[in-house]
Amino acid sequence: MNVPRFITAFIAVFIVFGILEYVIHEILLAGLYEATAELWRPKAEQWDKPGWIAASGALFVGAFCLIFDQGYEARGLMEGVRYGALIAILLTGIILGFYVFMPIPLALIGYWTVTVFVESIIAGVVLAKIYAR
C-alpha cells in the first residue's frame, strides 16, 4: 500500500461523501424526513453527537478506500465506476433491510438506493483518478 496515496484518497473521498451526504439528506430529502419526523431523533439531538457522525464517516470511508486499494487494477475511470456500483449493490442490501425493520416509507428506500449509487460511483471515480497518478 502506498500510504501517502491512501491518505490523499481518504481525505478526498471523505470530503466528497460529506458534501454529497449534506446535499442529499439536508436539502433533497429534507421534506421527506420532516414528513416522517416521528421516526428520527430531533435535529438538535442528532447534531449533538458529532463524534459519532465523524467516526461513522471515517470508518466507512476508510473501508471504502482500503477495499479499492487492495483490489486496484489500474484500469482507468471505469474501474472506479464498477467499484462504486458494486459497493452500492452491497449497501442496497442493507437499505432494503431497513424497510423490513423500520416503519419508513418505501419511497425513502428508493431515494436512498438511487443516491447510494450516485455517491458510490462518484467516490469510486475519485479513487480511480487518484490512484491513476
Residue frames as qw, qx, qy, qz and C-alpha x, y, z in Angstrom:
[[0.000, 0.890, 0.456, 0.000, 0.00, 0.00, 0.00],
 [0.349, 0.374, -0.020, 0.859, 1.20, 3.45, -0.92],
 [0.272, -0.560, -0.605, 0.497, 0.38, 5.25, 2.35],
 [0.022, -0.336, 0.003, 0.941, 0.55, 8.86, 1.06],
 [0.261, -0.093, -0.629, -0.727, -1.75, 7.97, -1.84],
 [0.346, -0.454, -0.821, 0.020, -4.15, 6.19, 0.54],
 [0.186, -0.501, -0.426, 0.729, -4.25, 9.22, 2.85],
 [0.106, 0.183, -0.289, -0.934, -4.90, 11.52, -0.12],
 [0.329, -0.240, -0.781, -0.474, -7.68, 9.22, -1.29],
 [0.300, -0.483, -0.751, 0.336, -9.19, 9.01, 2.20],
 [0.058, -0.429, -0.211, 0.877, -9.28, 12.80, 2.59],
 [0.204, 0.088, -0.474, -0.852, -10.72, 13.35, -0.90],
 [0.372, -0.306, -0.821, -0.305, -13.41, 10.67, -0.54],
 [0.235, -0.464, -0.652, 0.551, -14.28, 11.84, 2.99],
 [0.075, 0.346, 0.010, -0.935, -14.88, 15.34, 1.59],
 [0.292, -0.031, -0.666, -0.686, -16.84, 14.02, -1.41],
 [0.353, -0.403, -0.844, -0.013, -19.10, 11.88, 0.75],
 [0.161, -0.431, -0.485, 0.744, -19.51, 14.71, 3.27],
 [0.181, 0.228, -0.196, -0.936, -20.68, 17.14, 0.61],
 [0.387, -0.116, -0.743, -0.534, -22.96, 14.63, -1.10],
 [0.303, -0.392, -0.826, 0.269, -24.46, 13.45, 2.21],
 [0.001, -0.389, -0.306, 0.869, -25.24, 17.05, 3.14],
 [0.298, 0.147, -0.396, -0.856, -26.87, 17.82, -0.22],
 [0.404, -0.175, -0.844, -0.305, -28.86, 14.57, -0.25],
 [0.388, -0.434, -0.775, 0.246, -30.05, 14.45, 3.34],
 [0.159, -0.470, -0.351, 0.794, -30.16, 18.10, 4.38],
 [0.221, 0.336, -0.217, -0.890, -31.52, 19.54, 1.13],
 [0.386, 0.058, -0.710, -0.586, -33.00, 17.00, -1.29],
 [0.479, -0.295, -0.824, -0.068, -34.64, 14.65, 1.23],
 [0.009, 0.063, -0.494, 0.867, -35.34, 17.22, 3.97],
 [0.564, -0.097, -0.091, -0.815, -39.07, 17.33, 3.18],
 [0.778, -0.074, -0.591, -0.197, -39.42, 13.56, 3.37],
 [0.443, -0.006, -0.694, 0.568, -37.57, 13.48, 6.68],
 [0.209, -0.086, 0.288, -0.930, -39.81, 16.26, 8.02],
 [0.695, -0.102, -0.310, -0.641, -42.90, 14.32, 6.94],
 [0.855, -0.162, -0.492, 0.020, -41.67, 11.31, 8.92],
 [0.011, 0.681, -0.445, 0.582, -40.23, 13.28, 11.86],
 [0.781, -0.449, 0.219, -0.376, -41.63, 10.84, 14.40],
 [0.981, 0.105, -0.107, 0.125, -39.14, 8.22, 13.16],
 [0.610, 0.447, -0.263, 0.600, -35.98, 10.27, 13.73],
 [0.467, -0.457, -0.356, 0.668, -34.18, 11.91, 16.61],
 [0.096, 0.964, 0.184, -0.164, -34.82, 15.65, 16.78],
 [0.581, 0.714, -0.129, 0.367, -32.29, 17.66, 14.71],
 [0.190, -0.834, 0.391, -0.341, -30.69, 19.19, 17.79],
 [0.807, -0.386, 0.438, -0.088, -30.13, 15.74, 19.27],
 [0.898, 0.373, 0.105, 0.206, -28.70, 14.39, 16.01],
 [0.446, 0.732, -0.215, 0.468, -26.09, 17.12, 15.76],
 [0.498, -0.756, 0.327, -0.271, -25.34, 16.75, 19.48],
 [0.891, -0.209, 0.386, 0.117, -23.35, 13.63, 18.54],
 [0.428, 0.819, -0.330, -0.191, -20.62, 14.94, 16.20],
 [0.241, -0.531, 0.811, 0.044, -18.10, 12.32, 17.31],
 [0.654, 0.172, 0.729, -0.105, -20.42, 9.50, 16.28],
 [0.613, 0.757, 0.111, -0.199, -21.07, 11.14, 12.91],
 [0.171, 0.807, -0.552, -0.121, -17.34, 11.60, 12.28],
 [0.418, -0.327, 0.847, -0.025, -16.49, 8.06, 13.44],
 [0.723, 0.394, 0.543, -0.163, -19.19, 6.58, 11.21],
 [0.530, 0.829, -0.095, -0.151, -17.97, 8.53, 8.19],
 [0.016, -0.735, 0.675, 0.060, -14.30, 7.80, 8.84],
 [0.575, -0.135, 0.804, -0.066, -14.92, 4.07, 9.30],
 [0.724, 0.549, 0.398, -0.125, -16.99, 3.83, 6.13],
 [0.417, 0.870, -0.243, -0.096, -14.62, 5.94, 4.02],
 [0.251, -0.625, 0.738, 0.042, -11.58, 4.10, 5.39],
 [0.658, 0.070, 0.750, -0.020, -13.07, 0.74, 4.44],
 [0.625, 0.738, 0.200, -0.158, -14.26, 2.10, 1.07],
 [0.245, 0.860, -0.438, -0.087, -10.74, 3.30, 0.23],
 [0.397, -0.470, 0.788, -0.009, -8.94, 0.26, 1.66],
 [0.753, 0.262, 0.600, -0.064, -11.03, -2.22, -0.33],
 [0.576, 0.814, -0.021, -0.075, -10.37, -0.22, -3.51],
 [0.041, -0.803, 0.593, 0.042, -6.65, -0.04, -2.71],
 [0.566, -0.271, 0.778, -0.024, -6.40, -3.80, -2.20],
 [0.688, 0.373, 0.620, 0.058, -8.11, -4.62, -5.49],
 [0.226, 0.830, -0.143, -0.489, -6.77, -1.77, -7.63],
 [0.788, 0.170, 0.514, 0.293, -6.00, -2.95, -11.19],
 [0.147, -0.485, 0.304, 0.806, -5.11, 0.35, -12.96],
 [0.320, 0.385, 0.791, 0.351, -7.98, 0.03, -15.46],
 [0.031, 0.291, 0.263, 0.919, -8.97, 3.70, -15.62],
 [0.344, -0.126, 0.231, -0.901, -12.11, 5.53, -14.61],
 [0.745, -0.113, -0.439, -0.489, -14.39, 2.61, -15.42],
 [0.530, -0.032, -0.769, 0.356, -12.70, 0.69, -12.62],
 [0.039, 0.011, 0.467, -0.883, -13.96, 3.39, -10.26],
 [0.591, -0.039, -0.185, -0.784, -17.45, 3.24, -11.76],
 [0.724, -0.050, -0.672, -0.145, -17.55, -0.54, -11.45],
 [0.361, -0.015, -0.716, 0.598, -16.22, -0.43, -7.89],
 [0.247, -0.024, 0.277, -0.928, -18.73, 2.23, -6.84],
 [0.691, -0.053, -0.355, -0.627, -21.59, 0.25, -8.37],
 [0.652, -0.048, -0.749, 0.109, -20.53, -2.94, -6.58],
 [0.148, -0.037, -0.614, 0.774, -20.34, -1.14, -3.23],
 [0.438, -0.029, 0.016, -0.898, -23.76, 0.40, -3.93],
 [0.716, -0.093, -0.600, -0.346, -25.23, -3.06, -4.55],
 [0.475, -0.074, -0.747, 0.459, -23.80, -4.19, -1.22],
 [0.052, 0.053, 0.400, -0.914, -25.27, -1.16, 0.57],
 [0.540, -0.100, -0.327, -0.769, -28.63, -1.62, -1.15],
 [0.606, -0.184, -0.774, 0.006, -28.96, -4.98, 0.60],
 [0.253, -0.204, -0.597, 0.733, -28.64, -3.15, 3.92],
 [0.250, 0.027, -0.021, -0.968, -31.04, -0.40, 2.83],
 [0.588, -0.176, -0.603, -0.509, -33.69, -2.97, 1.90],
 [0.493, -0.235, -0.766, 0.338, -33.34, -4.47, 5.36],
 [0.011, 0.052, 0.330, -0.942, -34.16, -1.07, 6.88],
 [0.496, -0.119, -0.316, -0.800, -37.58, -1.25, 5.23],
 [0.639, -0.209, -0.736, -0.077, -38.25, -4.59, 6.87],
 [0.523, -0.304, -0.613, 0.509, -37.34, -3.46, 10.38],
 [0.092, -0.291, -0.231, 0.924, -38.24, 0.23, 10.40],
 [0.308, 0.697, 0.635, -0.127, -41.56, 1.89, 9.60],
 [0.082, -0.515, 0.253, 0.815, -40.12, 4.08, 6.87],
 [0.660, 0.590, 0.122, -0.449, -41.83, 4.89, 3.56],
 [0.831, 0.181, 0.429, 0.304, -40.89, 2.76, 0.58],
 [0.403, 0.890, 0.038, 0.209, -40.19, 5.99, -1.32],
 [0.293, -0.867, 0.402, -0.004, -37.35, 6.72, 1.09],
 [0.785, -0.182, 0.552, 0.217, -35.84, 3.31, 0.36],
 [0.674, 0.609, 0.315, 0.275, -35.97, 4.18, -3.33],
 [0.115, 0.968, -0.147, 0.167, -34.31, 7.57, -2.82],
 [0.541, -0.674, 0.497, 0.075, -31.62, 6.07, -0.58],
 [0.831, 0.093, 0.488, 0.249, -30.93, 3.36, -3.16],
 [0.541, 0.774, 0.152, 0.293, -30.57, 5.82, -6.04],
 [0.064, -0.952, 0.253, -0.162, -28.43, 8.22, -4.03],
 [0.704, -0.500, 0.481, 0.147, -26.14, 5.48, -2.71],
 [0.790, 0.347, 0.362, 0.353, -25.42, 4.52, -6.33],
 [0.293, 0.907, 0.009, 0.303, -24.69, 8.14, -7.26],
 [0.379, -0.857, 0.340, -0.078, -22.47, 8.71, -4.23],
 [0.810, -0.291, 0.474, 0.187, -20.57, 5.44, -4.52],
 [0.738, 0.492, 0.285, 0.364, -19.92, 5.80, -8.24],
 [0.139, 0.946, -0.118, 0.269, -18.71, 9.40, -7.85],
 [0.522, -0.731, 0.438, -0.026, -16.44, 8.36, -4.97],
 [0.876, 0.013, 0.421, 0.235, -15.20, 5.37, -6.99],
 [0.575, 0.729, 0.108, 0.355, -14.28, 7.66, -9.88],
 [0.167, -0.926, 0.287, -0.180, -12.43, 9.96, -7.47],
 [0.750, -0.443, 0.478, 0.107, -10.46, 6.95, -6.22],
 [0.824, 0.346, 0.333, 0.302, -9.68, 5.81, -9.76],
 [0.327, 0.891, -0.054, 0.310, -8.38, 9.29, -10.63],
 [0.383, -0.826, 0.398, -0.113, -6.21, 9.49, -7.51],
 [0.811, -0.254, 0.509, 0.136, -4.81, 6.01, -7.97],
 [0.759, 0.578, 0.201, 0.222, -4.07, 6.62, -11.67],
 [0.046, 0.964, -0.258, 0.045, -1.44, 9.23, -10.76]]
